[in-house]
């Protein structure tokens, strides 16, 4: 039996994915009653293509959501923790929710359980924080309880495919017994299983996300340099860069446009993240880059590249705002914002570039901002409460605004130059 604690983006994907691939009974638990009610009704509490259909297939069958945490723990051998580790004021990952969740579960442990940390935590968390926490409760890791790190590598918009068809599974265990348990869980996935130490597993997650963040910031800094020099077709320059055969092991080129930085995500090529845009947003990249920089400093290492990536990510948003203001110096000019989610095919608006752009325009005195997103408008409106107008359609924005900023690379916006040839457009994703 498998338990999943926390049914957000990662937890719900994990729970449904394990039910689908392993055929085992998966019990889920979450403190949010509204979220639980939606899931029990077969509805996703967020937008994610593919996951909704899978939820309907398994809810009430191989996947059930329980109200009794004790029953969830007692009936399970492997317990996945998928709760939030938000960024604290000092940039460090806040482990309070995770430690509280573990403590709550320990009250019901009545035999050997393998606790699996899928939440993103700084390297050495299992060794220096969670193992001592378990020992302080009278438990011995590898003897009376198991502890493992199993980081996730999910992209919003493609999480179902990423989970069910992984290119690798990383597990970090203190004990061979837990390692074998997790190998058995993941055996039906048919993916390579990389067995490492818990600290190495935790580091691999940060290694992945901070590399992506750095590549995006590199691309955005180069786009700002190109704008400063002038006379450079930035979109074409990066498309030609991607034709370098060294991008892929097989010597092929990669499609242009991409990643969280801009354009359409290439399905396999890491080069997709080397493409300019409006900056990275969402939950993972900003939080994890800040957290690794903070833990680096506390360990006596100056993280120059990580700090530079974060600073460039801040500056690119100011740069986009400046380009908009150059096109429309009159602050009473209606400004259209196209895209509110941090990336297409998602309604996630956490730390989205659109929010920073709008705030900068408001701070600079712009009084008439009209925003539109295919699916994220209501989430954005309730999340931020900014004093702007919202449009129900793209045509509504075009009717009221001659100056536009394309912030999210939704497919709906890609024919904008043909549809509205007279509009002044800042293409913040280089997709037009």
Secondary structure, DSSP 8 states (H G I E B T S, - for coil): -EEEE--SHHHHHHHHHHHHHH---EEEE-S-HHHHHHHHTT--SS--TTHHHHHHHHBTTTEEE-S-HHHHHHT-SEEEE-----B-TTSSB--HHHHHHHHHHHTT--S--EEEE-S---TTHIIIIIHHHHHHTT--BTTTBEEEE------TTSHHHHHHT-S-EEEEESSHHHHHHHHHHHGGG---EEEE-HHHHHHHHHHHHHHHHHHHHHHHHHHHHHHHH-S--HHHHHHHHTT-GGGSTTS----SSBTTTBS---SS-GGGGSS--S---SSHHHHHHHHHHHHHHHTT---HHHHHHHHHHHHHHHHHHHHHHHH--STTS-EEEE--SSSTT----TT-HHHHHHHHHHHTT---EEEE-SS-HHHHHHHH--S-EE-SSHHHHHHH-SEEEE-S--GGGTTHHHH-TTSEEEETTS--
